[in-house]
Each structure stands twice: as structure tokens, then as C-alpha cells.
């Protein structure tokens, strides 16, 4: 099981590969859509890659609740626990 | 073509091929008679016990040119197209153009086959949830033209003619039509292919279309030679910037050549075999010359389709003689697939670029590996070394491209 910090840096790598954004711009308080400008197709790609990387399942109906990077980190952390 | 029809010129060229990562290195490689064929490094050659273990891979991998993010979001066929389009656009002087007057016509013969088959592997091994959301935009045949339309904001249209190995040439023909009929002032046109994957190799091998000279890849592609036994699968892209002559003149653009005309025909003979007497080829060549108000005697150079298959090369020989008559004897014929291999849907575009370069340099590139010219071939094949083109003043060159399905396309270029 990964710590929240490990999840955040793992997620930042996934976002970087998908969008080209620098990993240090992927902070817990950033909104995927408003701050990071990630469209729905990219968001789904990030979710698929996160599921694979962290060994969790993030159902489609939960994805819309993941507004910020912090929301996603908390969700993954809880799902792993 | 009416007297008032707009003239179409080539103002930019870009390529990534088995001979080099740009037009300059590709042309230099062709002039020097270098082969781009080599053994596959991938482990799947052994894994699947493929009967063909070599090909002509891109000299510069896309991974060395594009950002990692672009590699992940674009199918290899899109990657090659984007690389060549960026070179062509820069070569054209990065034109200022109204997006509504700019179009993209980029073809592929096979499409995003790497993406399709990799996604199928993922589906079978990991299930539907692991299939990535960008799978469809990456595998669709119009993916390359869509990527280029997006990157260069081309809003006059984005098109994808598909005619197997004639696709790249058909894209140039379509793009020129868009300019002549007033739909666009500039068209980014060309072809791309990235099908060096075990499935297409197994499939082409199953129809005995590929050379099996595994022990000597550099000598495997030998158009018009008696010992030819099939083509060598290549990959890459060729993209040109086509522009109306008045638009190019108004912005002071450098013009590489004029695209005078295109001739298109269909064999309706067999899905894969060429019509043996070359009748369909001859109709395409004749139509192209007629559209340009030229006679066979006006022609100096042909970049032949000549893939190195036993049947195809002879059919093209007959078709050219049928169309040009005795005038064919004065024409220097080059088969550059002897060096590049066969780039399928990119072939007609890459070879159009080589045709333009030949006219600019007034030099026909060589056809390598013709140790023993097939006695059934009567063309004046430029063998071994490059040859200066006969003629003073304007030079005219023709590029042939044919595809499974019976497609025949001839493009006529003139030096400026």
C-alpha cells in the first residue's frame, strides 16, 4: 500500500505522460479541469492508467466526483486500504 | 482543365523514410544508392516464426523526434505524418494563411494498425477497462490527417483517400483538385504508413508479396531485375505543401516545382494482381499527360511504382510503353523502392518528393540491385549510378503509384 505522498507523485507522473504538464504542477489542491485543463478523454486515460498503477478500481460514476488531484489521491488511498 | 484553372505549385516538402529523417538525407541516400533495408531487431520475428525477417524501418525512430506525450497519444502512422508535416511546413516558410483556406489531405493504406492490434492484445489480456480512451482516434484511418488538421488549424477540409499503395499519390491528386476548384489556397498533402508489425508481415508474406531474401536484405528490393522475388516492407511518411501559384507568388514563397496534373484509373481486373498488359496503367499515364497538355516526348523522367514483384514490374513496363510509345526510350526511369523499400500508403508521396528533387537537381536517382535486367523490361532503367537528365529548360517528371484493388495514379511535375 502506497502512502498519500507516493500516490501523489505516481499520479503526477501519469498526468505528465498524458498532458506534458510538469510533475510539480500536479498539486493536491489543483482542479483537473479548471487548473490543469484536462479534458474528459484525457481524464479517462489517467483513470485507466491509475487503476493499473495502483491496483484499484475507480468506477465511472465515481470519476466525476474527483474534482481535484487531492480528491483522486484520497480516493486511491482509501480504495487501497 | 480550363485555361483559367488555378495552377498548383509545391512550396514545401517533408519526409521521414528508411533512408533518413528528412528530405535532405532521404534524397542524399537515394542519390548515393543506399539501401534502407536491414534485419528486424524486434523479438517477434522469432516469436511468430515469420518467413520474412527484415524490412526498411524508418532511419530515425519517431521516439527520437517527438515528445513522449506525443508518442503516447499518436499512432506511429500519425507520428510519422506529423514529423514530415512539420518539416514541410517549415520548408514552405511557415505560411500565414486563413485557416478556412488551408486543408489537410493525408492518406494511409492501412491505418493505425499498431494501435488496433495492441488494444486487442490489452482487451484479451487485461479486459475492457484497460483499453485506453484514445484507441479509436489513434486507430482510425483519418487519424493522421486529423492530427495535421488540428496542429496547423486547417479548416478548409481534412481528407483521407484510401487506395492501398496508391494512397499517398491520390492524396496529392485530391489536394491539387481542392486548389484548382477553389476550395483551398494551401493543402498539406501526403501519405504515411507504419505497418511493420508481425500481422501485416505475415499477411503480405502469405500472398507471397514480400521478398524472402532474409540473408541479404540490402539486395532484396531489386525492381526490374530477373531475380526479384517481392517487395521489402518499409515505413515512414512524405508530406508536401501544395499551394495555388498566385498565393505562393503573393507571399514570395520559394517554389520547388509545379504539380501539373494527375491521371487516375482502375483496372477492375483482380483485387491484388496487376492487369498484365498494363492497360490501366497506360490510361492513368495518358490522362495525366493529356490533362497537362503534354505529349509523351515532353517527358524526361519517371519515378516508377516498381515494387520488385515479378508481375507488377513487367505490367508497369508494358503500361508505360503503351502510353508513351517510342518516346519512352528517351525517358530515364528510376525505381527508388530499390533503396527505400515499399512505404505502402506513403510511397506515392515520398516518391513524388524524390521526383521533384530529381527535377530540381536535374538528376535521376539510381535503381540499385539491377544486376541482370529482366529481358521483358524495355524501359531505360537508371541503374547503379545517378544520371543527369537530358534536356535544357523545363524538365517534366511523372510519378506512378498503384495499389491493391487496381488503383493506378500518375502525377506529373515540372521544374520551375
Boltz contact constraints between the chains, C-beta under 6 A:
constraints:
  - contact:
      token1: [A, 17]
      token2: [B, 72]
      max_distance: 6.0
  - contact:
      token1: [A, 20]
      token2: [B, 69]
      max_distance: 6.0
  - contact:
      token1: [A, 41]
      token2: [B, 133]
      max_distance: 6.0
  - contact:
      token1: [A, 44]
      token2: [B, 133]
      max_distance: 6.0
  - contact:
      token1: [A, 45]
      token2: [B, 132]
      max_distance: 6.0
  - contact:
      token1: [A, 45]
      token2: [B, 133]
      max_distance: 6.0
  - contact:
      token1: [A, 48]
      token2: [B, 132]
      max_distance: 6.0
